[in-house]
Amino acid sequence: MSTVKMRRVRVYLENGESVLAPRDVVSDMVGITEYGDLVVRYQYPYDTKGRNYLGLTRCCGADAKGCDGYTGCRFCYREIDPMLGAPLGDSDVYLRVRAS
């Protein structure tokens, strides 16, 4: 397991709550899932069905990786929600980032 700490910044959501997110994803952040995982916008459209978002783990801000029998965080290998391994759409965003 890695001991590197990522620099995180506070991002405010539409309901007034805040989450900590890695500094390098804040400009692409759309919101969070119902489980608190970060949702960011792809740089390029992923498919034609409107699933243009990627889920990142709350533990490390990394994407999903298939591990032996489970879906894990690409950075620390903790077990995560398997939904993060698939493209996400607007219906998967539980709370959006508050416009500033």
C-alpha positions in Angstrom: 0.0 0.0 0.0 1.3 3.4 -0.9 2.0 6.1 1.7 1.9 9.0 -0.7 -0.7 11.6 0.4 -2.5 13.5 -2.3 -3.2 17.2 -2.0 -6.9 17.7 -1.5 -9.1 20.8 -1.7 -12.6 21.4 -0.4 -15.3 21.4 -3.0 -18.9 22.6 -2.2 -22.0 20.8 -3.3 -25.4 22.2 -4.3 -26.8 21.4 -0.8 -24.1 23.4 1.0 -22.1 20.4 2.1 -18.5 19.9 1.1 -16.2 17.1 0.0 -12.4 16.8 -0.3 -11.2 16.1 -3.8 -7.7 15.8 -5.3 -6.6 19.2 -6.6 -6.0 17.9 -10.2 -9.6 16.7 -10.7 -11.5 19.8 -9.3 -11.8 21.5 -12.7 -13.5 18.4 -14.2 -15.6 17.5 -11.1 -19.4 17.3 -11.7 -20.6 16.0 -8.3 -20.7 12.9 -6.2 -22.6 9.5 -6.3 -25.1 8.5 -3.7 -22.2 6.8 -1.9 -20.0 9.8 -1.8 -17.6 8.8 -4.7 -16.4 11.7 -6.9 -17.9 12.0 -10.4 -15.7 13.8 -13.0 -16.2 14.6 -16.7 -14.2 12.7 -19.3 -11.9 14.8 -21.5 -13.5 13.1 -24.6 -17.0 11.6 -25.1 -17.0 8.0 -23.9 -20.1 6.7 -25.7 -23.2 7.9 -27.6 -25.6 7.1 -24.7 -24.7 10.1 -22.6 -22.4 8.3 -20.1 -19.6 10.8 -20.3 -18.5 10.7 -16.6 -16.0 8.7 -14.6 -16.3 7.7 -11.0 -13.3 8.2 -8.7 -12.9 6.6 -5.3 -13.3 8.7 -2.1 -10.3 7.1 -0.5 -7.7 8.1 -3.1 -9.4 9.9 -6.0 -8.5 7.1 -8.4 -10.5 5.1 -10.9 -11.5 1.5 -10.5 -9.4 -1.6 -11.3 -10.5 -5.2 -11.6 -8.8 -7.2 -8.9 -9.1 -10.9 -8.0 -12.8 -11.3 -7.4 -13.6 -7.7 -6.6 -13.4 -4.1 -8.0 -10.7 -2.1 -6.2 -9.2 1.3 -6.0 -6.4 1.6 -8.6 -4.2 3.4 -6.0 -4.7 1.5 -2.7 -6.6 -1.6 -3.9 -9.4 -1.3 -1.3 -12.7 -2.9 -2.4 -15.0 -0.3 -3.9 -18.5 -0.1 -5.5 -18.4 -2.0 -8.8 -20.4 0.8 -10.4 -17.2 2.9 -10.5 -15.8 0.5 -13.1 -18.4 1.5 -15.7 -19.1 4.8 -17.4 -21.5 7.1 -15.5 -24.3 9.3 -16.7 -26.3 12.2 -15.4 -28.6 9.9 -13.5 -25.7 8.6 -11.5 -24.9 12.1 -10.1 -26.5 12.4 -6.7 -25.3 15.9 -5.7 -23.8 18.4 -8.2 -20.9 20.8 -7.5 -22.2 24.2 -6.6 -21.7 26.8 -9.3 -19.5 29.7 -8.1 
